[in-house]
């Protein structure tokens, strides 16, 4: 998915799009310009933009003060598993968290019914 998005952006905006790796975001501030209301302050300079997407929870709480105490950096692994027959079908409207002495695990149900052909959904 990521490479398809990058390819599409490079094709659509060849002179305006660049991918800057190893560039840390130090701060995000706002402007009074409604079409480009954000300034992303990076180690390589400032970027004025209309949208900011946080692709990780590792730094978002430091960059968005309203998320402090609500979003925490956690290293984890996501797997997809078929639930047992007794697992409630709630169309992706709920998530569960199992807390134990070693940390926690969470379960997020995808919307839709399980497709009997390829096993996707649900």
Backbone atoms as SQL, in Angstrom:
CREATE TABLE atoms (id INTEGER PRIMARY KEY, chain TEXT, resi INTEGER, resn TEXT, atom TEXT, x REAL, y REAL, z REAL);
INSERT INTO atoms VALUES
  (1, 'A', 1, 'UNK', 'N', 0.821, -1.179, 0.000),
  (2, 'A', 1, 'UNK', 'CA', 0.000, 0.000, 0.000),
  (3, 'A', 1, 'UNK', 'C', 0.876, 1.258, 0.000),
  (4, 'A', 2, 'UNK', 'N', 1.893, 1.266, 0.837),
  (5, 'A', 2, 'UNK', 'CA', 2.739, 2.458, 0.945),
  (6, 'A', 2, 'UNK', 'C', 3.424, 2.773, -0.380),
  (7, 'A', 3, 'UNK', 'N', 3.959, 1.766, -1.029),
  (8, 'A', 3, 'UNK', 'CA', 4.652, 2.023, -2.295),
  (9, 'A', 3, 'UNK', 'C', 3.685, 2.480, -3.385),
  (10, 'A', 4, 'UNK', 'N', 2.453, 1.979, -3.355),
  (11, 'A', 4, 'UNK', 'CA', 1.448, 2.442, -4.324),
  (12, 'A', 4, 'UNK', 'C', 1.089, 3.902, -4.086),
  (13, 'A', 5, 'UNK', 'N', 0.944, 4.300, -2.833),
  (14, 'A', 5, 'UNK', 'CA', 0.646, 5.702, -2.513),
  (15, 'A', 5, 'UNK', 'C', 1.810, 6.585, -2.939),
  (16, 'A', 6, 'UNK', 'N', 3.046, 6.167, -2.623),
  (17, 'A', 6, 'UNK', 'CA', 4.208, 6.957, -3.025),
  (18, 'A', 6, 'UNK', 'C', 4.300, 7.089, -4.539),
  (19, 'A', 7, 'UNK', 'N', 4.079, 6.003, -5.248),
  (20, 'A', 7, 'UNK', 'CA', 4.119, 6.034, -6.705),
  (21, 'A', 7, 'UNK', 'C', 3.071, 6.988, -7.263),
  (22, 'A', 8, 'UNK', 'N', 1.869, 6.939, -6.706),
  (23, 'A', 8, 'UNK', 'CA', 0.794, 7.817, -7.163),
  (24, 'A', 8, 'UNK', 'C', 1.128, 9.286, -6.902),
  (25, 'A', 9, 'UNK', 'N', 1.669, 9.588, -5.733),
  (26, 'A', 9, 'UNK', 'CA', 2.035, 10.971, -5.409),
  (27, 'A', 9, 'UNK', 'C', 3.155, 11.476, -6.319),
  (28, 'A', 10, 'UNK', 'N', 4.156, 10.631, -6.553),
  (29, 'A', 10, 'UNK', 'CA', 5.258, 11.024, -7.438),
  (30, 'A', 10, 'UNK', 'C', 4.776, 11.249, -8.865),
  (31, 'A', 11, 'UNK', 'N', 3.818, 10.432, -9.313),
  (32, 'A', 11, 'UNK', 'CA', 3.292, 10.571, -10.673),
  (33, 'A', 11, 'UNK', 'C', 2.389, 11.798, -10.798),
  (34, 'A', 12, 'UNK', 'N', 1.562, 12.039, -9.780),
  (35, 'A', 12, 'UNK', 'CA', 0.606, 13.155, -9.828),
  (36, 'A', 12, 'UNK', 'C', 1.268, 14.505, -9.573),
  (37, 'A', 13, 'UNK', 'N', 2.242, 14.534, -8.669),
  (38, 'A', 13, 'UNK', 'CA', 2.895, 15.794, -8.281),
  (39, 'A', 13, 'UNK', 'C', 4.411, 15.692, -8.442),
  (40, 'A', 14, 'UNK', 'N', 4.911, 15.478, -9.655),
  (41, 'A', 14, 'UNK', 'CA', 6.345, 15.221, -9.815),
  (42, 'A', 14, 'UNK', 'C', 7.248, 16.365, -9.351),
  (43, 'A', 15, 'UNK', 'N', 6.800, 17.603, -9.464),
  (44, 'A', 15, 'UNK', 'CA', 7.659, 18.717, -9.048),
  (45, 'A', 15, 'UNK', 'C', 7.366, 19.205, -7.631),
  (46, 'A', 16, 'UNK', 'N', 6.258, 18.741, -7.034),
  (47, 'A', 16, 'UNK', 'CA', 5.866, 19.224, -5.708),
  (48, 'A', 16, 'UNK', 'C', 6.059, 18.212, -4.589),
  (49, 'A', 17, 'UNK', 'N', 6.206, 16.933, -4.917),
  (50, 'A', 17, 'UNK', 'CA', 6.277, 15.896, -3.891),
  (51, 'A', 17, 'UNK', 'C', 7.705, 15.394, -3.729),
  (52, 'A', 18, 'UNK', 'N', 8.121, 15.257, -2.488),
  (53, 'A', 18, 'UNK', 'CA', 9.399, 14.610, -2.200),
  (54, 'A', 18, 'UNK', 'C', 9.259, 13.844, -0.893),
  (55, 'A', 19, 'UNK', 'N', 9.994, 12.789, -0.784),
  (56, 'A', 19, 'UNK', 'CA', 10.004, 11.968, 0.424),
  (57, 'A', 19, 'UNK', 'C', 11.316, 12.239, 1.133),
  (58, 'A', 20, 'UNK', 'N', 11.233, 12.791, 2.329),
  (59, 'A', 20, 'UNK', 'CA', 12.421, 13.160, 3.091),
  (60, 'A', 20, 'UNK', 'C', 12.604, 12.173, 4.239),
  (61, 'A', 21, 'UNK', 'N', 13.535, 11.259, 4.093),
  (62, 'A', 21, 'UNK', 'CA', 13.797, 10.275, 5.148),
  (63, 'A', 21, 'UNK', 'C', 14.811, 10.842, 6.140),
  (64, 'A', 22, 'UNK', 'N', 14.864, 10.257, 7.319),
  (65, 'A', 22, 'UNK', 'CA', 15.791, 10.690, 8.372),
  (66, 'A', 22, 'UNK', 'C', 15.634, 12.182, 8.665),
  (67, 'A', 23, 'UNK', 'N', 14.396, 12.654, 8.647),
  (68, 'A', 23, 'UNK', 'CA', 14.083, 14.057, 8.922),
  (69, 'A', 23, 'UNK', 'C', 13.098, 14.090, 10.078),
  (70, 'A', 24, 'UNK', 'N', 13.573, 14.454, 11.243),
  (71, 'A', 24, 'UNK', 'CA', 12.696, 14.433, 12.415),
  (72, 'A', 24, 'UNK', 'C', 11.832, 15.688, 12.478),
  (73, 'A', 25, 'UNK', 'N', 10.590, 15.491, 12.898),
  (74, 'A', 25, 'UNK', 'CA', 9.678, 16.602, 13.129),
  (75, 'A', 25, 'UNK', 'C', 9.904, 17.075, 14.562),
  (76, 'A', 26, 'UNK', 'N', 10.192, 18.353, 14.712),
  (77, 'A', 26, 'UNK', 'CA', 10.491, 18.911, 16.019),
  (78, 'A', 26, 'UNK', 'C', 9.284, 19.579, 16.659),
  (79, 'A', 27, 'UNK', 'N', 8.361, 20.061, 15.818),
  (80, 'A', 27, 'UNK', 'CA', 7.217, 20.789, 16.335),
  (81, 'A', 27, 'UNK', 'C', 6.205, 20.970, 15.201),
  (82, 'A', 28, 'UNK', 'N', 4.950, 21.161, 15.568),
  (83, 'A', 28, 'UNK', 'CA', 3.910, 21.500, 14.597),
  (84, 'A', 28, 'UNK', 'C', 3.186, 22.719, 15.147),
  (85, 'A', 29, 'UNK', 'N', 3.051, 23.736, 14.327),
  (86, 'A', 29, 'UNK', 'CA', 2.326, 24.932, 14.751),
  (87, 'A', 29, 'UNK', 'C', 1.276, 25.278, 13.704),
  (88, 'A', 30, 'UNK', 'N', 0.452, 26.261, 14.009),
  (89, 'A', 30, 'UNK', 'CA', -0.623, 26.650, 13.089),
  (90, 'A', 30, 'UNK', 'C', -0.377, 28.053, 12.557),
  (91, 'A', 31, 'UNK', 'N', -1.022, 28.337, 11.414),
  (92, 'A', 31, 'UNK', 'CA', -0.951, 29.658, 10.794),
  (93, 'A', 31, 'UNK', 'C', -2.362, 30.235, 10.749),
  (94, 'A', 32, 'UNK', 'N', -2.484, 31.414, 10.224),
  (95, 'A', 32, 'UNK', 'CA', -3.806, 32.018, 10.039),
  (96, 'A', 32, 'UNK', 'C', -4.321, 31.791, 8.622),
  (97, 'A', 33, 'UNK', 'N', -3.573, 31.065, 7.809),
  (98, 'A', 33, 'UNK', 'CA', -3.939, 30.791, 6.420),
  (99, 'A', 33, 'UNK', 'C', -4.850, 29.564, 6.378),
  (100, 'A', 34, 'UNK', 'N', -6.140, 29.723, 6.031),
  (101, 'A', 34, 'UNK', 'CA', -7.052, 28.577, 6.045),
  (102, 'A', 34, 'UNK', 'C', -6.728, 27.504, 5.002),
  (103, 'A', 35, 'UNK', 'N', -6.040, 27.858, 3.915),
  (104, 'A', 35, 'UNK', 'CA', -5.723, 26.841, 2.910),
  (105, 'A', 35, 'UNK', 'C', -4.475, 26.036, 3.272),
  (106, 'A', 36, 'UNK', 'N', -3.602, 26.584, 4.098),
  (107, 'A', 36, 'UNK', 'CA', -2.416, 25.871, 4.578),
  (108, 'A', 36, 'UNK', 'C', -2.200, 26.233, 6.045),
  (109, 'A', 37, 'UNK', 'N', -3.023, 25.637, 6.924),
  (110, 'A', 37, 'UNK', 'CA', -3.029, 26.077, 8.318),
  (111, 'A', 37, 'UNK', 'C', -1.924, 25.514, 9.211),
  (112, 'A', 38, 'UNK', 'N', -1.045, 24.646, 8.695),
  (113, 'A', 38, 'UNK', 'CA', -0.048, 24.015, 9.553),
  (114, 'A', 38, 'UNK', 'C', 1.371, 24.305, 9.073),
  (115, 'A', 39, 'UNK', 'N', 2.265, 24.444, 10.054),
  (116, 'A', 39, 'UNK', 'CA', 3.697, 24.503, 9.774),
  (117, 'A', 39, 'UNK', 'C', 4.332, 23.329, 10.499),
  (118, 'A', 40, 'UNK', 'N', 4.980, 22.466, 9.750),
  (119, 'A', 40, 'UNK', 'CA', 5.701, 21.338, 10.328),
  (120, 'A', 40, 'UNK', 'C', 7.166, 21.749, 10.388),
  (121, 'A', 41, 'UNK', 'N', 7.690, 21.899, 11.594),
  (122, 'A', 41, 'UNK', 'CA', 9.077, 22.304, 11.795),
  (123, 'A', 41, 'UNK', 'C', 9.929, 21.037, 11.865),
  (124, 'A', 42, 'UNK', 'N', 10.852, 20.886, 10.909),
  (125, 'A', 42, 'UNK', 'CA', 11.678, 19.689, 10.840),
  (126, 'A', 42, 'UNK', 'C', 13.152, 20.049, 11.024),
  (127, 'A', 43, 'UNK', 'N', 13.971, 19.022, 11.141),
  (128, 'A', 43, 'UNK', 'CA', 15.407, 19.224, 11.267),
  (129, 'A', 43, 'UNK', 'C', 16.017, 19.793, 9.986),
  (130, 'A', 44, 'UNK', 'N', 15.281, 19.754, 8.871),
  (131, 'A', 44, 'UNK', 'CA', 15.767, 20.296, 7.598),
  (132, 'A', 44, 'UNK', 'C', 15.086, 21.603, 7.201),
  (133, 'A', 45, 'UNK', 'N', 14.172, 22.085, 8.025),
  (134, 'A', 45, 'UNK', 'CA', 13.471, 23.312, 7.698),
  (135, 'A', 45, 'UNK', 'C', 11.977, 23.157, 7.894),
  (136, 'A', 46, 'UNK', 'N', 11.234, 24.214, 7.610),
  (137, 'A', 46, 'UNK', 'CA', 9.791, 24.238, 7.826),
  (138, 'A', 46, 'UNK', 'C', 9.032, 23.853, 6.563),
  (139, 'A', 47, 'UNK', 'N', 7.882, 23.195, 6.766),
  (140, 'A', 47, 'UNK', 'CA', 6.984, 22.812, 5.680),
  (141, 'A', 47, 'UNK', 'C', 5.610, 23.382, 6.017),
  (142, 'A', 48, 'UNK', 'N', 5.058, 24.190, 5.120),
  (143, 'A', 48, 'UNK', 'CA', 3.711, 24.733, 5.297),
  (144, 'A', 48, 'UNK', 'C', 2.771, 23.820, 4.516),
  (145, 'A', 49, 'UNK', 'N', 1.684, 23.373, 5.162),
  (146, 'A', 49, 'UNK', 'CA', 0.832, 22.366, 4.535),
  (147, 'A', 49, 'UNK', 'C', -0.621, 22.487, 4.966),
  (148, 'A', 50, 'UNK', 'N', -1.491, 21.843, 4.218),
  (149, 'A', 50, 'UNK', 'CA', -2.919, 21.848, 4.545),
  (150, 'A', 50, 'UNK', 'C', -3.311, 20.644, 5.397),
  (151, 'A', 51, 'UNK', 'N', -2.485, 19.585, 5.400),
  (152, 'A', 51, 'UNK', 'CA', -2.804, 18.378, 6.169),
  (153, 'A', 51, 'UNK', 'C', -1.549, 17.828, 6.835),
  (154, 'A', 52, 'UNK', 'N', -1.725, 17.246, 8.002),
  (155, 'A', 52, 'UNK', 'CA', -0.645, 16.543, 8.687),
  (156, 'A', 52, 'UNK', 'C', -1.186, 15.168, 9.066),
  (157, 'A', 53, 'UNK', 'N', -0.466, 14.130, 8.673),
  (158, 'A', 53, 'UNK', 'CA', -0.853, 12.765, 9.005),
  (159, 'A', 53, 'UNK', 'C', 0.208, 12.189, 9.923),
  (160, 'A', 54, 'UNK', 'N', -0.209, 11.739, 11.092),
  (161, 'A', 54, 'UNK', 'CA', 0.705, 11.083, 12.027),
  (162, 'A', 54, 'UNK', 'C', 0.629, 9.583, 11.751),
  (163, 'A', 55, 'UNK', 'N', 1.697, 9.034, 11.205),
  (164, 'A', 55, 'UNK', 'CA', 1.701, 7.632, 10.811),
  (165, 'A', 55, 'UNK', 'C', 2.164, 6.711, 11.932),
  (166, 'A', 56, 'UNK', 'N', 2.462, 7.248, 13.079),
  (167, 'A', 56, 'UNK', 'CA', 2.895, 6.440, 14.212),
  (168, 'A', 56, 'UNK', 'C', 2.415, 7.095, 15.492),
  (169, 'A', 57, 'UNK', 'N', 2.201, 6.295, 16.510),
  (170, 'A', 57, 'UNK', 'CA', 1.842, 6.881, 17.800),
  (171, 'A', 57, 'UNK', 'C', 3.092, 7.180, 18.630),
  (172, 'A', 58, 'UNK', 'N', 4.274, 6.912, 18.082),
  (173, 'A', 58, 'UNK', 'CA', 5.502, 7.091, 18.851),
  (174, 'A', 58, 'UNK', 'C', 5.757, 8.543, 19.231),
  (175, 'A', 59, 'UNK', 'N', 5.436, 9.489, 18.364),
  (176, 'A', 59, 'UNK', 'CA', 5.748, 10.888, 18.645),
  (177, 'A', 59, 'UNK', 'C', 4.522, 11.791, 18.646),
  (178, 'A', 60, 'UNK', 'N', 3.375, 11.283, 18.263),
  (179, 'A', 60, 'UNK', 'CA', 2.187, 12.127, 18.110),
  (180, 'A', 60, 'UNK', 'C', 1.828, 12.869, 19.389),
  (181, 'A', 61, 'UNK', 'N', 1.918, 12.228, 20.536),
  (182, 'A', 61, 'UNK', 'CA', 1.543, 12.894, 21.791),
  (183, 'A', 61, 'UNK', 'C', 2.491, 14.039, 22.125),
  (184, 'A', 62, 'UNK', 'N', 3.738, 13.968, 21.677),
  (185, 'A', 62, 'UNK', 'CA', 4.659, 15.080, 21.898),
  (186, 'A', 62, 'UNK', 'C', 4.387, 16.230, 20.937),
  (187, 'A', 63, 'UNK', 'N', 3.844, 15.925, 19.769),
  (188, 'A', 63, 'UNK', 'CA', 3.597, 16.944, 18.756),
  (189, 'A', 63, 'UNK', 'C', 2.193, 17.534, 18.830),
  (190, 'A', 64, 'UNK', 'N', 1.253, 16.792, 19.415),
  (191, 'A', 64, 'UNK', 'CA', -0.125, 17.256, 19.555),
  (192, 'A', 64, 'UNK', 'C', -0.452, 17.237, 21.057),
  (193, 'A', 65, 'UNK', 'N', -0.348, 18.377, 21.721),
  (194, 'A', 65, 'UNK', 'CA', -0.508, 18.403, 23.176),
  (195, 'A', 65, 'UNK', 'C', -1.808, 17.787, 23.686),
  (196, 'A', 66, 'UNK', 'N', -2.897, 17.858, 22.925),
  (197, 'A', 66, 'UNK', 'CA', -4.169, 17.286, 23.358),
  (198, 'A', 66, 'UNK', 'C', -4.136, 15.769, 23.468),
  (199, 'A', 67, 'UNK', 'N', -3.126, 15.131, 22.879),
  (200, 'A', 67, 'UNK', 'CA', -3.014, 13.671, 22.947),
  (201, 'A', 67, 'UNK', 'C', -2.149, 13.195, 24.116),
  (202, 'A', 68, 'UNK', 'N', -1.485, 14.112, 24.798),
  (203, 'A', 68, 'UNK', 'CA', -0.624, 13.717, 25.921),
  (204, 'A', 68, 'UNK', 'C', -1.465, 13.049, 27.007),
  (205, 'A', 69, 'UNK', 'N', -0.998, 11.897, 27.443),
  (206, 'A', 69, 'UNK', 'CA', -1.719, 11.132, 28.448),
  (207, 'A', 69, 'UNK', 'C', -2.804, 10.247, 27.866),
  (208, 'A', 70, 'UNK', 'N', -3.045, 10.353, 26.555),
  (209, 'A', 70, 'UNK', 'CA', -4.084, 9.555, 25.906),
  (210, 'A', 70, 'UNK', 'C', -3.524, 8.595, 24.860),
  (211, 'A', 71, 'UNK', 'N', -2.381, 8.923, 24.293),
  (212, 'A', 71, 'UNK', 'CA', -1.763, 8.104, 23.260),
  (213, 'A', 71, 'UNK', 'C', -0.323, 7.842, 23.677),
  (214, 'A', 72, 'UNK', 'N', 0.083, 6.563, 23.652),
  (215, 'A', 72, 'UNK', 'CA', 1.387, 6.176, 24.157),
  (216, 'A', 72, 'UNK', 'C', 2.165, 5.404, 23.106),
  (217, 'A', 73, 'UNK', 'N', 3.478, 5.631, 23.035),
  (218, 'A', 73, 'UNK', 'CA', 4.284, 4.861, 22.089),
  (219, 'A', 73, 'UNK', 'C', 4.443, 3.425, 22.573),
  (220, 'A', 74, 'UNK', 'N', 4.036, 2.489, 21.767),
  (221, 'A', 74, 'UNK', 'CA', 4.119, 1.074, 22.118),
  (222, 'A', 74, 'UNK', 'C', 4.616, 0.320, 20.887),
  (223, 'A', 75, 'UNK', 'N', 5.610, -0.510, 21.081),
  (224, 'A', 75, 'UNK', 'CA', 6.072, -1.367, 19.985),
  (225, 'A', 75, 'UNK', 'C', 5.243, -2.638, 20.035),
  (226, 'A', 76, 'UNK', 'N', 4.668, -3.008, 18.938),
  (227, 'A', 76, 'UNK', 'CA', 3.815, -4.184, 18.930),
  (228, 'A', 76, 'UNK', 'C', 3.753, -4.828, 17.567),
  (229, 'A', 77, 'UNK', 'N', 3.060, -5.921, 17.512),
  (230, 'A', 77, 'UNK', 'CA', 2.901, -6.681, 16.290),
  (231, 'A', 77, 'UNK', 'C', 1.413, -6.916, 16.081),
  (232, 'A', 78, 'UNK', 'N', 0.957, -6.741, 14.854),
  (233, 'A', 78, 'UNK', 'CA', -0.441, -6.975, 14.529),
  (234, 'A', 78, 'UNK', 'C', -0.534, -8.276, 13.750),
  (235, 'A', 79, 'UNK', 'N', -1.454, -9.124, 14.141),
  (236, 'A', 79, 'UNK', 'CA', -1.704, -10.355, 13.400),
  (237, 'A', 79, 'UNK', 'C', -3.181, -10.418, 13.058),
  (238, 'A', 80, 'UNK', 'N', -3.512, -11.193, 12.067),
  (239, 'A', 80, 'UNK', 'CA', -4.907, -11.430, 11.709),
  (240, 'A', 80, 'UNK', 'C', -5.211, -12.898, 11.996),
  (241, 'A', 81, 'UNK', 'N', -6.233, -13.123, 12.791),
  (242, 'A', 81, 'UNK', 'CA', -6.594, -14.486, 13.175),
  (243, 'A', 81, 'UNK', 'C', -8.107, -14.650, 13.078),
  (244, 'A', 82, 'UNK', 'N', -8.522, -15.851, 12.735),
  (245, 'A', 82, 'UNK', 'CA', -9.955, -16.134, 12.708),
  (246, 'A', 82, 'UNK', 'C', -10.441, -16.305, 14.149),
  (247, 'A', 83, 'UNK', 'N', -11.501, -15.622, 14.520),
  (248, 'A', 83, 'UNK', 'CA', -12.024, -15.780, 15.876),
  (249, 'A', 83, 'UNK', 'C', -12.791, -17.099, 15.996),
  (250, 'A', 84, 'UNK', 'N', -12.931, -17.553, 17.217),
  (251, 'A', 84, 'UNK', 'CA', -13.743, -18.745, 17.451),
  (252, 'A', 84, 'UNK', 'C', -15.211, -18.455, 17.184),
  (253, 'A', 85, 'UNK', 'N', -16.002, -19.489, 17.068),
  (254, 'A', 85, 'UNK', 'CA', -17.428, -19.321, 16.754),
  (255, 'A', 85, 'UNK', 'C', -18.179, -18.560, 17.850),
  (256, 'A', 86, 'UNK', 'N', -17.689, -18.601, 19.094),
  (257, 'A', 86, 'UNK', 'CA', -18.371, -17.921, 20.192),
  (258, 'A', 86, 'UNK', 'C', -18.049, -16.428, 20.250),
  (259, 'A', 87, 'UNK', 'N', -17.068, -15.971, 19.447),
  (260, 'A', 87, 'UNK', 'CA', -16.692, -14.563, 19.467),
  (261, 'A', 87, 'UNK', 'C', -17.832, -13.736, 18.883),
  (262, 'A', 88, 'UNK', 'N', -18.264, -12.673, 19.568),
  (263, 'A', 88, 'UNK', 'CA', -19.424, -11.907, 19.079),
  (264, 'A', 88, 'UNK', 'C', -19.119, -11.174, 17.777),
  (265, 'A', 89, 'UNK', 'N', -20.062, -11.179, 16.853),
  (266, 'A', 89, 'UNK', 'CA', -19.934, -10.440, 15.599),
  (267, 'A', 89, 'UNK', 'C', -20.552, -9.070, 15.794),
  (268, 'A', 90, 'UNK', 'N', -19.706, -8.042, 15.923),
  (269, 'A', 90, 'UNK', 'CA', -20.188, -6.689, 16.185),
  (270, 'A', 90, 'UNK', 'C', -19.838, -5.714, 15.062),
  (271, 'A', 91, 'UNK', 'N', -19.541, -6.234, 13.864),
  (272, 'A', 91, 'UNK', 'CA', -19.298, -5.436, 12.664),
  (273, 'A', 91, 'UNK', 'C', -18.215, -4.375, 12.866),
  (274, 'A', 92, 'UNK', 'N', -17.175, -4.705, 13.615),
  (275, 'A', 92, 'UNK', 'CA', -16.053, -3.788, 13.792),
  (276, 'A', 92, 'UNK', 'C', -16.329, -2.610, 14.698),
  (277, 'A', 93, 'UNK', 'N', -17.417, -2.636, 15.445),
  (278, 'A', 93, 'UNK', 'CA', -17.778, -1.488, 16.279),
  (279, 'A', 93, 'UNK', 'C', -17.131, -1.503, 17.662),
  (280, 'A', 94, 'UNK', 'N', -16.375, -2.532, 17.994),
  (281, 'A', 94, 'UNK', 'CA', -15.770, -2.630, 19.327),
  (282, 'A', 94, 'UNK', 'C', -14.323, -3.094, 19.230),
  (283, 'A', 95, 'UNK', 'N', -13.564, -2.724, 20.249),
  (284, 'A', 95, 'UNK', 'CA', -12.219, -3.247, 20.452),
  (285, 'A', 95, 'UNK', 'C', -12.129, -3.707, 21.895),
  (286, 'A', 96, 'UNK', 'N', -11.240, -4.644, 22.158),
  (287, 'A', 96, 'UNK', 'CA', -11.070, -5.166, 23.511),
  (288, 'A', 96, 'UNK', 'C', -9.612, -5.040, 23.898),
  (289, 'A', 97, 'UNK', 'N', -9.352, -4.857, 25.186),
  (290, 'A', 97, 'UNK', 'CA', -7.994, -4.788, 25.707),
  (291, 'A', 97, 'UNK', 'C', -7.886, -5.782, 26.856),
  (292, 'A', 98, 'UNK', 'N', -6.878, -6.639, 26.817),
  (293, 'A', 98, 'UNK', 'CA', -6.637, -7.617, 27.863),
  (294, 'A', 98, 'UNK', 'C', -5.373, -7.183, 28.599),
  (295, 'A', 99, 'UNK', 'N', -5.506, -6.778, 29.849),
  (296, 'A', 99, 'UNK', 'CA', -4.381, -6.257, 30.625),
  (297, 'A', 99, 'UNK', 'C', -3.905, -7.327, 31.593),
  (298, 'A', 100, 'UNK', 'N', -2.586, -7.541, 31.621),
  (299, 'A', 100, 'UNK', 'CA', -2.008, -8.497, 32.565),
  (300, 'A', 100, 'UNK', 'C', -0.718, -7.926, 33.144),
  (301, 'A', 101, 'UNK', 'N', -0.041, -8.683, 33.968),
  (302, 'A', 101, 'UNK', 'CA', 1.152, -8.163, 34.642),
  (303, 'A', 101, 'UNK', 'C', 2.307, -7.856, 33.680),
  (304, 'A', 102, 'UNK', 'N', 2.301, -8.457, 32.503),
  (305, 'A', 102, 'UNK', 'CA', 3.371, -8.233, 31.530),
  (306, 'A', 102, 'UNK', 'C', 3.038, -7.136, 30.520),
  (307, 'A', 103, 'UNK', 'N', 1.880, -6.546, 30.606),
  (308, 'A', 103, 'UNK', 'CA', 1.493, -5.521, 29.644),
  (309, 'A', 103, 'UNK', 'C', 0.058, -5.700, 29.221),
  (310, 'A', 104, 'UNK', 'N', -0.185, -5.559, 27.944),
  (311, 'A', 104, 'UNK', 'CA', -1.551, -5.714, 27.461),
  (312, 'A', 104, 'UNK', 'C', -1.561, -6.217, 26.033),
  (313, 'A', 105, 'UNK', 'N', -2.693, -6.748, 25.658),
  (314, 'A', 105, 'UNK', 'CA', -2.972, -7.176, 24.293),
  (315, 'A', 105, 'UNK', 'C', -4.309, -6.551, 23.911),
  (316, 'A', 106, 'UNK', 'N', -4.495, -6.282, 22.659),
  (317, 'A', 106, 'UNK', 'CA', -5.787, -5.742, 22.250),
  (318, 'A', 106, 'UNK', 'C', -6.305, -6.508, 21.049),
  (319, 'A', 107, 'UNK', 'N', -7.602, -6.492, 20.914),
  (320, 'A', 107, 'UNK', 'CA', -8.270, -7.166, 19.813),
  (321, 'A', 107, 'UNK', 'C', -9.145, -6.126, 19.120),
  (322, 'A', 108, 'UNK', 'N', -9.001, -6.004, 17.820),
  (323, 'A', 108, 'UNK', 'CA', -9.848, -5.126, 17.028),
  (324, 'A', 108, 'UNK', 'C', -10.500, -5.968, 15.952),
  (325, 'A', 109, 'UNK', 'N', -11.805, -5.920, 15.898),
  (326, 'A', 109, 'UNK', 'CA', -12.552, -6.700, 14.919),
  (327, 'A', 109, 'UNK', 'C', -12.765, -5.861, 13.662),
  (328, 'A', 110, 'UNK', 'N', -12.481, -6.440, 12.517),
  (329, 'A', 110, 'UNK', 'CA', -12.728, -5.742, 11.266),
  (330, 'A', 110, 'UNK', 'C', -14.213, -5.744, 10.951),
  (331, 'A', 111, 'UNK', 'N', -14.703, -4.692, 10.281),
  (332, 'A', 111, 'UNK', 'CA', -16.111, -4.675, 9.896),
  (333, 'A', 111, 'UNK', 'C', -16.411, -5.744, 8.845),
  (334, 'A', 112, 'UNK', 'N', -17.645, -6.155, 8.772),
  (335, 'A', 112, 'UNK', 'CA', -18.087, -7.101, 7.744),
  (336, 'A', 112, 'UNK', 'C', -18.065, -8.539, 8.204),
  (337, 'A', 113, 'UNK', 'N', -18.669, -9.376, 7.415),
  (338, 'A', 113, 'UNK', 'CA', -18.698, -10.803, 7.674),
  (339, 'A', 113, 'UNK', 'C', -17.455, -11.456, 7.064),
  (340, 'A', 114, 'UNK', 'N', -17.032, -12.545, 7.650),
  (341, 'A', 114, 'UNK', 'CA', -15.888, -13.270, 7.096),
  (342, 'A', 114, 'UNK', 'C', -16.286, -13.831, 5.742),
  (343, 'A', 115, 'UNK', 'N', -15.454, -13.553, 4.732),
  (344, 'A', 115, 'UNK', 'CA', -15.677, -14.042, 3.378),
  (345, 'A', 115, 'UNK', 'C', -15.221, -15.494, 3.314),
  (346, 'A', 116, 'UNK', 'N', -16.112, -16.383, 2.940),
  (347, 'A', 116, 'UNK', 'CA', -15.767, -17.807, 2.926),
  (348, 'A', 116, 'UNK', 'C', -14.791, -18.165, 1.811),
  (349, 'A', 117, 'UNK', 'N', -14.627, -17.262, 0.824),
  (350, 'A', 117, 'UNK', 'CA', -13.718, -17.560, -0.286),
  (351, 'A', 117, 'UNK', 'C', -12.276, -17.273, 0.106),
  (352, 'A', 118, 'UNK', 'N', -12.016, -16.046, 0.594),
  (353, 'A', 118, 'UNK', 'CA', -10.639, -15.692, 0.916),
  (354, 'A', 118, 'UNK', 'C', -10.408, -15.386, 2.397),
  (355, 'A', 119, 'UNK', 'N', -11.436, -15.479, 3.225),
  (356, 'A', 119, 'UNK', 'CA', -11.289, -15.294, 4.665),
  (357, 'A', 119, 'UNK', 'C', -11.136, -13.862, 5.111),
  (358, 'A', 120, 'UNK', 'N', -11.319, -12.890, 4.216),
  (359, 'A', 120, 'UNK', 'CA', -11.173, -11.475, 4.589),
  (360, 'A', 120, 'UNK', 'C', -12.468, -10.950, 5.203),
  (361, 'A', 121, 'UNK', 'N', -12.337, -9.860, 5.932),
  (362, 'A', 121, 'UNK', 'CA', -13.492, -9.241, 6.584),
  (363, 'A', 121, 'UNK', 'C', -13.754, -9.887, 7.925),
  (364, 'A', 122, 'UNK', 'N', -14.615, -9.265, 8.690),
  (365, 'A', 122, 'UNK', 'CA', -15.020, -9.823, 9.977),
  (366, 'A', 122, 'UNK', 'C', -13.888, -9.928, 10.972);
